[in-house]
Amino acid sequence: MNEILQGFLTLPQVDYSFRLLIAVLCGAFLGMERSFRSKHAGLRTHAILAGGAALFMILSKYAFFDLAKGAGLQGFDPTVIACYIIDGSGFLGAGIIFNKVDQDTVSGLTTAAGIWATAAIGMACGSGLLLLGILTTLLFLLIPRLIAFNHVYIAPIRVLYLKVQNTPALRRMLKEKKEEYQIQVVSARYGRTRADGSVSIYLQIRTPRSISFEDVYHFLKAHPEITEISI
């Protein structure tokens, strides 16, 4: 029994366990921040992903040296498992993105990027680069604060779906209101014109802070030639 306990408490085992713990904590902090903002893939997902990536990284670096010594180091590549961590986290992120497809709009990109980056943090911790993993975690926790700053001081981009009667009068009115309200059209995409003359428009717009987006929305909603509008 003492021999078994001594095997558990060897310095490498303690070091590897500490790395795994740091990775799980980093993932948990990132997941907690996501949970606070009611986003998908929260604390458990990020903690498990970071811990799993760290464990795979430890296995990749240290678990097979006994086999390599017996067969010689020729052809031994400890990075093989690490490569599959990147593929696996990318697969999870792709699943999140495709699961969030709604009509022609793709969402979930930030969550997928977070999954991918959390795996990288776990790999850094597992390989022994603890300071790098912790610093990256702190930077990723800071990013949402910068986004909040952007939403306070810079007008956010709004997405509008319009179904309109495609008439010259309506196009002229929209152009005039765009100039009057100083609306910046970030992107615009038009659907096919239907038999009744209506057309779908997907808009990404930014309004000045001095102009209420709600006023623009209610004005468009009340216009008779705009038959459907949604945010």
Secondary structure, DSSP 8 states (H G I E B T S, - for coil): -HHHHHHHTSHHHHHHHHHHHHHHHHHHHHHHHHHHTT-SS-HHHHHHHHHHHHHHHHHHHHTTHHHHHHH-STT--TTHHHHHHHHHHHHHHHHHHHHT-BTTB---HHHHHHHHHHHHHHHHHHTT-HHHHHHHHHHHHHHHHHHHHHHHHS--EEEEEEEEE--HHHHHHHHHHHHHTT-EEEEEEE----TTSEEEEEEEEE--TTS-HHHHHHHHHH-TTEEEEE-
